[in-house]
């Protein structure tokens, strides 16, 4: 149990990183809070670190100063930097006045949490691979597979948002920091800013372009061959034409498959369902694509 003491207001100091992490109340929320303090006083102690840094309760401190208080009750902690930010994060994301976008911002800003989840994901994947090796060689007892950790999904659970919202928020933060700030201030949403990203607009344009052309059908390919014959191309010319037709179709099909995977969202769920279907087709496709990549030297 942390000790609660009366602390003089002029002893307290702030931490800019903590202040930047948790958005301040909006104007109307602040006015309502001040009315509450005027009527009922400050009912909860603030939280401070042993060096007198405010961890939680800066609005209560500001209100106390405006009301002419000289002291305030404070719960004193002894936290290192990592523990401090974890405390701020866990406390802040439970606040009712924060929007889901602001809660997500707090979660995304605590890098140690993301690193922890990414490490857990890599460790589980490594352990599962080792288990599969042992089981395939009939060495050691069968053990259940460890749960796959999807970092974005886990961050979404903590912030109370969907995995796709986390993915979009990260992209907005990376490509349009100004738009990201607008969301945190409550002036926009991650979905709206995501759709305004130039990279997303370009991608949507390409999808619409492909949709307007339509996926090539086998019957259309037959018609093309008939047309070639009608134009009296030589057999040698026809043979030379086939790889070009195949290359164009492969690139087009690849675009459609990528769009399908992007829209599906959960690649792990897609993999689980595919495993119940004709996987041999995918393996054959992969082998052929690998051969094309190797011949072309596209990946160094």
Number of C-alpha atoms within 10 A of each C-alpha: 6 10 8 15 13 12 18 13 17 10 10 15 14 14 11 8 10 18 15 11 21 20 18 15 14 12 9 9 11 14 11 11 16 21 12 13 15 13 9 9 14 17 10 12 18 21 22 25 18 13 13 18 17 21 23 23 15 18 15 20 21 13 20 20 15 10 13 8 13 12 16 18 18 23 20 23 19 11 15 10 8 12 11 16 22 16 15 19 23 15 12 20 22 13 10 9 15 19 17 17 23 22 28 24 25 24 24 22 17 16 13 14 18 17 12 11 18 16 14 16 17 13 15 17 17 12 13 18 13 12 20 15 13 15 14 11 9 10 11 11 9 12 11 8 13 14 10 14 17 16 21 19 18 17 21 22 14 14 24 15 17 14 19 15 19 25 18 17 23 19 19 24 18 10 15 16 12 11 21 24 16 14 22 22 17 13 10 15 18 23 14 13 20 24 14 14 16 12 13 13 13 11 13 14 12 13 15 12 11 14 11 9 9 11 13 11 10 9 9 11 13 11 12 13 15 12 12 15 13 9 9 11 13 11 10 8 11 14 11 11 14 11 11 11 12 11 11 10 16 13 11 15 14 11 14 17 12 11 14 11 12 11 10 11 13 14 11 11 10 12 11 10 9 12 10 8 10 9 12 10 10 12 11 11 12 12 12 12 13 12 12 12 13 12 9 9 9 8 6 5
